[in-house]
């Protein structure tokens, strides 16, 4: 079988390559238009903007050969953008024309009743469940990972386009097509290479078929198009986060700090301890395991996503920090759920003065296997500059440049706010009056009768900035971030639970997905933050690393509480 993969030049295509190798298949990359003639089976994966994909294909002379390949009747499997290019156009960029195999446009999700992008694990409904031979391993009882802002809306009135519908999914009140199948063409909106073992099964099922079987799906749904059931299957995500830094020997380890202090406590000189291990490690960087090994463990344990944060940034330059890049590459070959990388994603310069843009740095990590990049302090500075210009952006921030090429779903902004108390809240008339949070009479004693607003910080919480959390959240959304990770300086490492007031405030201020972080000490804390704030995901680190709470324990608590979990 002449299996080829198509890369138009943007997005994390190496995840699908890792998955295909994992399944035991060999493949080649399309490197020139002539390669289409050698291919007998073609997979086109990718994420990013519709226009970027079309322009990338056109600039390399690959668009017409791709159209000719599909028209030849040879097997084609399109993933995410590889499915969307089959359509006539996208409202994301109306001037960009797709392949027009399917006579319909790709349109934006409405954010009136939900966050956009649609990001997370959702279920699918098969158009004809009795005809399972043509469903390539899809299962209505499973969940698959979606991350997109634009979709093919299921529309019975457009019968020609509706007959391409192979399965559907629902997000909020919108029913959209999750997969298309007709003749030699198979396409999925979700990412099988990031959908765990059920996603690998889809790839394996399709690739193991004969080329004749791959190219001979029914030309229409046997029972005709029908309206799917109204069923939003999106689950809440549980994310395992690993703070990675070099120890004193130069090895990268996963660590966790107490209020950002990642070194083991030094024993008092007068203390007598029989714990030789504690005495030996006192003052050393806390070592909770190797990042790749822990990532693999969390994948096996059922984590919905993984996050690797380089908390010491880069030794020399982002593109020369090979140990961290090597960690991402190795992790991406072993875990098949979304992987976020953070730390040092900014405009910078090498020691020799060579300038490196945030886009270039992000691209290196995407090619290494990351699916999203996390931006921290740079996002605060970008919003401050935008506010100084009266709310107008100049298009040069890391958020904007990365989102423009890879799509906003690839950009996470990690924020680190802290409480700033107001001495006399009843007489306060300052700029953050509408954002004040008031202590409950039966709440923590230190908060009773007080009020506070949440002030943003940079450098891991070490420096305060004259910016509120609402200003920052709304600012990064405007700049193009696709998700916000909300840390809490006050709750980090306390085990008291997420700062529900903070998380709720951010969630109510934006229309993009929000991840709660900091403070989880028990599995019940996850159910609490989901029920009281409506956020899409919750993240923890230390309690998972130390084995105090298991990921499956969290999922069981969520299910008992009636919270959807994978």
BARO-584693 format. One line per field, with one value per residue (C-alpha): x, y, z; residue in one letter; residue number from 1. Coordinates in steps of 0.05 Angstrom, whole numbers, plus 5000, padded with zeros to 4 digits. Layout:
REM residues N
x = c(X;...)
y = c(Y;...)
z = c(Z;...)
aa = c(A;...)
i = c(NUM;...)
//
This chain:
REM residues 566
x = c(5000;5027;5005;5022;5010;4998;5026;5006;5056;5021;4991;5013;5014;5066;5014;4979;5047;5062;4994;5003;5072;5044;4994;5050;5041;5095;5081;5114;5103;5076;5135;5118;5058;5087;5079;5003;5013;5052;5000;4947;4920;4923;4913;4907;4910;4918;4892;4891;4854;4817;4852;4920;4908;4883;4940;4991;4967;4964;5033;5064;5027;4988;4916;4900;4938;4898;4833;4855;4874;4805;4770;4812;4773;4833;4822;4824;4820;4815;4822;4796;4822;4831;4756;4738;4776;4727;4673;4660;4683;4687;4657;4724;4751;4697;4746;4783;4753;4754;4754;4677;4669;4612;4564;4559;4599;4635;4605;4622;4591;4545;4572;4505;4493;4563;4638;4674;4718;4682;4738;4736;4709;4641;4599;4574;4510;4515;4469;4452;4471;4449;4502;4562;4608;4617;4630;4705;4705;4661;4620;4561;4582;4651;4677;4723;4766;4741;4775;4745;4707;4676;4632;4587;4517;4472;4417;4366;4342;4408;4398;4460;4505;4467;4478;4552;4536;4566;4557;4535;4550;4517;4545;4496;4435;4474;4477;4536;4569;4624;4645;4631;4635;4620;4654;4729;4725;4724;4732;4726;4719;4749;4820;4826;4901;4882;4822;4859;4850;4781;4812;4869;4817;4785;4853;4870;4803;4806;4880;4874;4818;4836;4842;4779;4740;4768;4744;4675;4631;4557;4544;4486;4457;4412;4354;4361;4380;4344;4347;4394;4372;4383;4441;4499;4551;4608;4643;4682;4757;4806;4876;4940;4993;5068;5114;5181;5248;5321;5346;5415;5445;5416;5363;5291;5243;5170;5165;5113;5120;5090;5068;5118;5177;5199;5256;5251;5250;5317;5315;5331;5401;5376;5327;5341;5312;5316;5292;5358;5323;5292;5358;5394;5344;5335;5345;5342;5291;5230;5231;5163;5182;5206;5161;5153;5141;5089;5055;5048;5020;4968;4947;4937;4899;4847;4870;4832;4891;4963;5000;5076;5099;5173;5174;5246;5234;5294;5368;5395;5339;5272;5298;5362;5330;5335;5320;5250;5237;5260;5210;5153;5175;5180;5114;5078;5098;5068;5006;4947;4908;4919;4986;4997;5067;5082;5141;5181;5131;5149;5191;5263;5335;5389;5455;5485;5431;5388;5316;5263;5190;5137;5106;5172;5179;5107;5117;5177;5135;5077;5124;5152;5082;5047;4974;4969;5017;5008;5026;5033;5066;5070;4994;4991;5039;5001;4935;4968;4994;4925;4892;4943;4921;4849;4832;4862;4912;4971;4969;5040;5028;5045;4971;4952;5009;5002;4926;4928;4967;4948;4878;4856;4843;4919;4930;4919;4931;4952;4935;4959;4914;4914;4865;4874;4832;4793;4795;4726;4687;4623;4658;4701;4689;4751;4758;4744;4679;4639;4688;4689;4677;4649;4666;4609;4586;4598;4660;4733;4743;4796;4746;4684;4663;4715;4717;4770;4786;4833;4898;4940;5012;5071;5135;5098;5062;5123;5105;5037;5010;4957;4908;4847;4831;4769;4809;4860;4810;4769;4833;4864;4797;4796;4868;4850;4863;4822;4824;4841;4875;4858;4910;4902;4961;4920;4898;4959;4984;4932;4887;4827;4793;4790;4777;4705;4694;4753;4737;4664;4684;4728;4678;4623;4669;4687;4657;4717;4731;4759;4803;4803;4869;4901;4877;4847;4856;4800;4762;4699;4732;4728;4653;4645;4680;4642;4575;4585;4621;4605;4677;4697;4757;4796;4870;4912;4984;5011;4953;4960;5036;5035;4979;4933;4877;4870;4842;4791;4769;4754;4715;4673;4657;4636;4590;4558;4546;4513;4572;4588;4656;4692)
y = c(5000;5068;5106;5181;5237;5309;5368;5437;5470;5487;5451;5390;5336;5294;5269;5231;5206;5181;5146;5112;5088;5063;5021;4990;5024;5055;5118;5173;5249;5285;5329;5349;5347;5284;5245;5244;5196;5148;5149;5095;5118;5190;5219;5295;5316;5384;5443;5517;5569;5550;5605;5584;5513;5533;5583;5532;5480;5531;5560;5491;5472;5418;5442;5419;5353;5340;5354;5307;5253;5254;5254;5193;5151;5131;5128;5194;5206;5279;5300;5367;5417;5357;5348;5421;5433;5386;5440;5499;5553;5576;5638;5644;5671;5675;5692;5626;5571;5498;5436;5438;5363;5376;5431;5470;5521;5513;5563;5589;5562;5610;5630;5654;5593;5563;5575;5575;5540;5473;5441;5373;5303;5294;5235;5221;5193;5146;5163;5090;5049;4984;4991;4985;4958;5029;5064;5052;5036;5094;5078;5118;5098;5130;5202;5234;5297;5359;5427;5475;5540;5525;5467;5437;5447;5387;5413;5365;5416;5411;5339;5333;5357;5320;5253;5261;5259;5196;5215;5277;5310;5364;5424;5467;5470;5461;5394;5388;5335;5297;5254;5249;5187;5178;5135;5140;5198;5193;5254;5268;5335;5307;5283;5207;5214;5253;5211;5157;5084;5093;5142;5095;5042;5086;5096;5022;4999;5044;5032;4956;4954;4937;4997;4973;4973;5041;5070;5038;5068;5076;5137;5156;5137;5078;5104;5175;5235;5240;5290;5265;5262;5324;5301;5345;5295;5343;5321;5361;5352;5332;5356;5331;5385;5374;5432;5415;5444;5424;5399;5416;5361;5388;5333;5353;5331;5342;5385;5422;5482;5506;5575;5571;5547;5482;5463;5415;5449;5456;5425;5472;5464;5443;5392;5319;5274;5200;5210;5204;5214;5280;5303;5285;5320;5383;5444;5404;5414;5372;5311;5279;5239;5241;5280;5229;5172;5211;5234;5161;5142;5197;5178;5106;5131;5168;5240;5279;5325;5335;5399;5408;5475;5493;5534;5557;5579;5564;5556;5591;5602;5569;5535;5512;5484;5413;5376;5405;5394;5323;5314;5337;5293;5232;5245;5254;5184;5153;5192;5202;5257;5333;5360;5433;5462;5527;5568;5616;5623;5695;5738;5729;5726;5673;5687;5707;5760;5721;5742;5688;5704;5673;5643;5610;5582;5557;5524;5486;5457;5441;5403;5367;5342;5395;5411;5477;5528;5565;5639;5673;5739;5759;5759;5809;5856;5849;5868;5927;5952;5943;5983;6038;6044;6052;5978;5972;5918;5924;5850;5834;5799;5726;5710;5742;5716;5644;5644;5674;5615;5556;5577;5606;5536;5527;5585;5579;5639;5621;5676;5684;5732;5745;5778;5852;5870;5934;5963;5996;5964;6004;6069;6041;6076;6055;6026;5954;5966;5923;5865;5864;5798;5801;5753;5709;5715;5641;5639;5640;5684;5727;5744;5762;5834;5846;5853;5844;5847;5801;5834;5803;5784;5763;5722;5666;5712;5750;5818;5852;5892;5947;5902;5864;5792;5814;5863;5809;5755;5798;5827;5760;5736;5798;5785;5714;5666;5602;5582;5612;5574;5607;5597;5625;5654;5651;5578;5546;5487;5497;5438;5481;5475;5518;5593;5588;5663;5676;5621;5642;5715;5696;5647;5700;5750;5712;5667;5620;5557;5565;5516;5520;5509;5515;5490;5422;5376;5325;5294;5330;5397;5382;5370;5434;5478;5448;5454;5525;5558;5519;5517;5467;5436;5431;5420;5393;5374;5358;5316;5272;5268;5248;5198;5234;5233;5187;5212;5156;5175;5245;5217;5173;5231;5273;5218;5210;5285;5283;5318;5289;5257;5211)
z = c(5000;4981;5043;5041;5090;5067;5106;5080;5127;5191;5251;5289;5236;5272;5321;5266;5242;5313;5315;5248;5268;5334;5295;5254;5187;5142;5104;5064;5063;5002;4985;4913;4866;4832;4897;4888;4830;4876;4930;4933;5000;5026;5096;5103;5177;5207;5247;5232;5192;5128;5089;5115;5092;5022;5013;5038;4988;4932;4945;4942;4879;4917;4912;4842;4849;4913;4876;4820;4870;4903;4835;4815;4864;4907;4983;5021;5096;5118;5191;5217;5165;5119;5122;5119;5054;5020;5025;4980;5028;5101;5132;5168;5102;5049;4994;5002;4959;4980;4937;4931;4935;4984;4962;5027;5067;5133;5183;5252;5316;5352;5420;5447;5489;5495;5492;5425;5405;5414;5453;5487;5485;5452;5430;5359;5330;5271;5213;5201;5263;5230;5176;5222;5167;5141;5207;5210;5285;5308;5369;5398;5468;5460;5462;5412;5418;5380;5377;5326;5318;5250;5230;5176;5203;5192;5145;5117;5067;5030;5011;4967;5023;5077;5042;5058;5132;5163;5237;5274;5341;5381;5417;5455;5410;5345;5309;5263;5221;5258;5199;5124;5081;5007;4955;4965;5014;5090;5135;5209;5246;5310;5320;5323;5338;5401;5420;5459;5445;5412;5363;5347;5333;5279;5244;5250;5223;5162;5147;5151;5100;5028;4983;4947;5013;5032;4967;4962;5015;4997;4954;4999;5066;5053;5093;5071;5113;5180;5237;5292;5364;5407;5451;5473;5495;5512;5576;5628;5620;5674;5659;5691;5693;5700;5720;5688;5706;5711;5777;5804;5762;5698;5690;5673;5727;5745;5807;5847;5891;5956;5935;5877;5920;5886;5933;5990;6058;6092;6162;6219;6245;6313;6285;6295;6241;6230;6159;6121;6054;6076;6104;6040;5994;6036;5992;5928;5872;5890;5844;5832;5771;5699;5653;5597;5645;5684;5620;5598;5667;5665;5594;5617;5678;5635;5636;5583;5569;5591;5603;5607;5634;5630;5694;5686;5614;5569;5584;5522;5472;5456;5393;5426;5489;5463;5528;5532;5458;5467;5524;5480;5422;5467;5502;5436;5414;5477;5493;5447;5481;5472;5497;5517;5524;5561;5582;5539;5482;5465;5420;5441;5415;5414;5450;5383;5374;5324;5335;5345;5341;5386;5323;5306;5376;5376;5308;5335;5391;5346;5301;5362;5379;5420;5404;5442;5469;5535;5540;5608;5624;5551;5548;5605;5570;5504;5537;5572;5505;5473;5529;5521;5448;5469;5460;5391;5374;5326;5308;5332;5398;5407;5416;5350;5307;5331;5327;5257;5230;5275;5296;5362;5389;5391;5440;5515;5560;5631;5681;5753;5791;5866;5914;5929;5990;5997;6068;6066;6010;6024;6006;5949;5882;5845;5775;5797;5835;5788;5797;5873;5908;5978;6033;6057;6130;6139;6096;6116;6177;6143;6087;6129;6120;6067;5992;5941;5867;5830;5807;5752;5761;5718;5729;5765;5812;5835;5804;5806;5747;5746;5710;5735;5718;5679;5638;5623;5607;5560;5530;5511;5483;5438;5417;5395;5452;5448;5521;5589;5645;5712;5766;5836;5874;5938;5932;5900;5942;5997;5982;6002;5935;5873;5882;5858;5862;5816;5767;5763;5751;5692;5663;5664;5630;5567;5513;5505;5545;5615;5655;5731;5767;5836;5903;5890;5950;5942;5884;5908;5893;5819;5822;5862;5812;5753;5787;5813;5754;5690;5667;5614;5648;5714;5724;5780;5791;5860;5884;5822;5827;5900;5890;5939;5887;5827;5761;5758;5829;5803;5744;5791;5836;5776;5750;5818;5819;5751;5716;5648;5647;5597)
aa = c(X;X;X;X;X;X;X;X;X;X;X;X;X;X;X;X;X;X;X;X;X;X;X;X;X;X;X;X;X;X;X;X;X;X;X;X;X;X;X;X;X;X;X;X;X;X;X;X;X;X;X;X;X;X;X;X;X;X;X;X;X;X;X;X;X;X;X;X;X;X;X;X;X;X;X;X;X;X;X;X;X;X;X;X;X;X;X;X;X;X;X;X;X;X;X;X;X;X;X;X;X;X;X;X;X;X;X;X;X;X;X;X;X;X;X;X;X;X;X;X;X;X;X;X;X;X;X;X;X;X;X;X;X;X;X;X;X;X;X;X;X;X;X;X;X;X;X;X;X;X;X;X;X;X;X;X;X;X;X;X;X;X;X;X;X;X;X;X;X;X;X;X;X;X;X;X;X;X;X;X;X;X;X;X;X;X;X;X;X;X;X;X;X;X;X;X;X;X;X;X;X;X;X;X;X;X;X;X;X;X;X;X;X;X;X;X;X;X;X;X;X;X;X;X;X;X;X;X;X;X;X;X;X;X;X;X;X;X;X;X;X;X;X;X;X;X;X;X;X;X;X;X;X;X;X;X;X;X;X;X;X;X;X;X;X;X;X;X;X;X;X;X;X;X;X;X;X;X;X;X;X;X;X;X;X;X;X;X;X;X;X;X;X;X;X;X;X;X;X;X;X;X;X;X;X;X;X;X;X;X;X;X;X;X;X;X;X;X;X;X;X;X;X;X;X;X;X;X;X;X;X;X;X;X;X;X;X;X;X;X;X;X;X;X;X;X;X;X;X;X;X;X;X;X;X;X;X;X;X;X;X;X;X;X;X;X;X;X;X;X;X;X;X;X;X;X;X;X;X;X;X;X;X;X;X;X;X;X;X;X;X;X;X;X;X;X;X;X;X;X;X;X;X;X;X;X;X;X;X;X;X;X;X;X;X;X;X;X;X;X;X;X;X;X;X;X;X;X;X;X;X;X;X;X;X;X;X;X;X;X;X;X;X;X;X;X;X;X;X;X;X;X;X;X;X;X;X;X;X;X;X;X;X;X;X;X;X;X;X;X;X;X;X;X;X;X;X;X;X;X;X;X;X;X;X;X;X;X;X;X;X;X;X;X;X;X;X;X;X;X;X;X;X;X;X;X;X;X;X;X;X;X;X;X;X;X;X;X;X;X;X;X;X;X;X;X;X;X;X;X;X;X;X;X;X;X;X;X;X;X;X;X;X;X;X;X;X;X;X;X;X;X;X;X;X;X;X;X;X;X;X;X;X;X;X;X)
i = c(1;2;3;4;5;6;7;8;9;10;11;12;13;14;15;16;17;18;19;20;21;22;23;24;25;26;27;28;29;30;31;32;33;34;35;36;37;38;39;40;41;42;43;44;45;46;47;48;49;50;51;52;53;54;55;56;57;58;59;60;61;62;63;64;65;66;67;68;69;70;71;72;73;74;75;76;77;78;79;80;81;82;83;84;85;86;87;88;89;90;91;92;93;94;95;96;97;98;99;100;101;102;103;104;105;106;107;108;109;110;111;112;113;114;115;116;117;118;119;120;121;122;123;124;125;126;127;128;129;130;131;132;133;134;135;136;137;138;139;140;141;142;143;144;145;146;147;148;149;150;151;152;153;154;155;156;157;158;159;160;161;162;163;164;165;166;167;168;169;170;171;172;173;174;175;176;177;178;179;180;181;182;183;184;185;186;187;188;189;190;191;192;193;194;195;196;197;198;199;200;201;202;203;204;205;206;207;208;209;210;211;212;213;214;215;216;217;218;219;220;221;222;223;224;225;226;227;228;229;230;231;232;233;234;235;236;237;238;239;240;241;242;243;244;245;246;247;248;249;250;251;252;253;254;255;256;257;258;259;260;261;262;263;264;265;266;267;268;269;270;271;272;273;274;275;276;277;278;279;280;281;282;283;284;285;286;287;288;289;290;291;292;293;294;295;296;297;298;299;300;301;302;303;304;305;306;307;308;309;310;311;312;313;314;315;316;317;318;319;320;321;322;323;324;325;326;327;328;329;330;331;332;333;334;335;336;337;338;339;340;341;342;343;344;345;346;347;348;349;350;351;352;353;354;355;356;357;358;359;360;361;362;363;364;365;366;367;368;369;370;371;372;373;374;375;376;377;378;379;380;381;382;383;384;385;386;387;388;389;390;391;392;393;394;395;396;397;398;399;400;401;402;403;404;405;406;407;408;409;410;411;412;413;414;415;416;417;418;419;420;421;422;423;424;425;426;427;428;429;430;431;432;433;434;435;436;437;438;439;440;441;442;443;444;445;446;447;448;449;450;451;452;453;454;455;456;457;458;459;460;461;462;463;464;465;466;467;468;469;470;471;472;473;474;475;476;477;478;479;480;481;482;483;484;485;486;487;488;489;490;491;492;493;494;495;496;497;498;499;500;501;502;503;504;505;506;507;508;509;510;511;512;513;514;515;516;517;518;519;520;521;522;523;524;525;526;527;528;529;530;531;532;533;534;535;536;537;538;539;540;541;542;543;544;545;546;547;548;549;550;551;552;553;554;555;556;557;558;559;560;561;562;563;564;565;566)
//
